[in-house]
């Protein structure tokens, strides 16, 4: 299993929106960055990810699971863009803010810290466990 982080502006698509989709989940559509798209192409069924609220909240608020591998993004006719489907697994018991992540030297190499604009990004196993610990949430 690999780990990822999915960023969304809560005013566009929030954790509550994701939870409301239930087990059917939802496409992680609208990504128009080649690196983020390529990360989605690398995802496998069952991979886990952090659901991250960007903008004012800037926090990991939940855990999601990849339930469909890369396929054409239904929001465009441009065949360059793919997406995956994800479903909510559980909320973080305690949201983990970007400030908290940046304050932890063990997370200094996390892509979120070094390139906070990338909307889909990998997370190492060690980073996954640390962020889950900070969020008082079971990692798996």
C-alpha positions as CSV (number, residue, x, y, z in Angstrom):
1,X,0.0,0.0,0.0
2,X,1.1,3.5,-0.8
3,X,0.1,6.8,0.8
4,X,-1.0,10.1,-0.7
5,X,-2.3,13.5,0.1
6,X,-5.3,15.0,-1.7
7,X,-5.8,18.8,-1.3
8,X,-9.1,20.5,-1.8
9,X,-10.5,24.0,-1.1
10,X,-13.4,23.2,1.3
11,X,-15.6,25.8,-0.4
12,X,-15.2,23.7,-3.6
13,X,-15.2,20.1,-2.2
14,X,-15.0,19.5,1.6
15,X,-14.5,16.5,3.8
16,X,-18.3,16.6,4.5
17,X,-19.0,16.4,0.8
18,X,-16.6,13.4,0.5
19,X,-18.2,11.7,3.5
20,X,-21.7,12.3,2.0
21,X,-20.7,10.2,-1.0
22,X,-20.4,7.1,1.2
23,X,-18.9,3.9,-0.2
24,X,-19.6,5.0,-3.8
25,X,-17.0,7.7,-3.4
26,X,-16.3,10.4,-5.9
27,X,-13.9,11.2,-8.7
28,X,-10.9,13.3,-7.7
29,X,-11.5,15.4,-10.9
30,X,-10.4,18.7,-12.2
31,X,-6.6,18.2,-11.6
32,X,-4.7,20.0,-14.3
33,X,-1.1,19.6,-13.2
34,X,0.9,16.9,-15.0
35,X,2.9,15.9,-11.9
36,X,-0.3,15.5,-9.8
37,X,-1.9,13.6,-12.7
38,X,1.1,11.2,-12.9
39,X,0.8,10.6,-9.2
40,X,-2.8,9.5,-9.7
41,X,-1.7,7.2,-12.5
42,X,0.6,5.5,-10.0
43,X,-2.1,4.8,-7.5
44,X,-3.5,1.3,-6.8
45,X,-6.8,0.1,-5.3
46,X,-6.7,0.3,-1.6
47,X,-4.0,3.0,-1.3
48,X,-4.8,5.5,1.4
49,X,-4.6,9.2,1.4
50,X,-4.9,12.2,3.6
51,X,-7.8,14.6,2.8
52,X,-6.4,18.1,3.2
53,X,-8.4,21.3,3.4
54,X,-6.5,24.1,1.8
55,X,-7.2,27.9,2.0
56,X,-7.9,29.2,5.5
57,X,-8.0,25.9,7.4
58,X,-4.8,24.3,6.0
59,X,-5.2,21.0,7.8
60,X,-5.4,17.2,7.3
61,X,-8.9,16.5,8.2
62,X,-9.5,12.9,7.1
63,X,-8.4,9.6,5.6
64,X,-9.5,8.4,2.2
65,X,-9.1,5.2,0.1
66,X,-8.5,4.8,-3.6
67,X,-11.5,2.8,-4.9
68,X,-10.9,3.2,-8.7
69,X,-7.5,3.5,-10.4
70,X,-6.7,6.2,-13.0
71,X,-9.3,6.7,-15.7
72,X,-10.3,9.6,-17.9
73,X,-11.5,12.7,-16.0
74,X,-15.2,13.1,-16.7
75,X,-15.0,16.9,-16.4
76,X,-13.0,17.3,-19.7
77,X,-12.8,15.9,-23.2
78,X,-9.1,16.4,-23.2
79,X,-7.6,12.9,-23.0
80,X,-4.5,14.1,-21.2
81,X,-6.3,14.3,-17.9
82,X,-7.0,11.3,-15.7
83,X,-8.3,11.0,-12.1
84,X,-9.0,8.3,-9.5
85,X,-12.0,7.7,-7.3
86,X,-11.7,8.0,-3.6
87,X,-14.0,7.3,-0.6
88,X,-13.9,8.6,2.9
89,X,-12.6,6.1,5.5
90,X,-12.5,8.2,8.7
91,X,-12.0,11.7,10.0
92,X,-8.9,12.6,11.8
93,X,-9.7,12.6,15.6
94,X,-7.8,15.9,15.7
95,X,-7.1,17.8,12.5
96,X,-3.4,18.3,11.8
97,X,-2.6,21.8,10.6
98,X,0.1,22.8,8.2
99,X,1.7,24.8,10.9
100,X,1.9,21.7,13.2
101,X,3.4,19.7,10.3
102,X,5.9,22.4,9.6
103,X,6.9,22.6,13.3
104,X,7.8,19.0,13.4
105,X,11.4,18.5,12.2
106,X,10.7,14.9,11.3
107,X,8.3,16.1,8.6
108,X,10.6,18.7,7.1
109,X,11.1,16.8,3.9
110,X,7.3,16.1,3.4
111,X,6.2,17.4,0.0
112,X,3.4,19.4,1.6
113,X,6.1,21.4,3.4
114,X,8.3,21.9,0.4
115,X,5.6,22.3,-2.3
116,X,2.4,23.2,-0.7
117,X,0.7,24.1,-4.0
118,X,0.7,20.5,-5.5
119,X,-2.8,19.2,-5.2
120,X,-2.0,15.5,-5.2
121,X,1.2,14.2,-3.7
122,X,2.9,11.1,-2.3
123,X,3.4,10.7,1.4
124,X,6.0,8.3,2.8
125,X,5.1,5.5,5.3
126,X,7.0,7.3,8.0
127,X,5.2,10.6,7.3
128,X,1.9,8.8,7.2
129,X,2.4,7.3,10.6
130,X,3.7,10.6,12.1
131,X,0.7,12.7,10.8
132,X,-1.7,10.0,12.0
133,X,0.0,10.1,15.4
134,X,-0.3,13.9,15.5
135,X,-4.0,13.6,14.6
136,X,-4.6,10.9,17.3
137,X,-5.9,8.6,14.5
138,X,-5.0,5.0,13.8
139,X,-2.8,4.8,10.6
140,X,-4.6,1.8,9.0
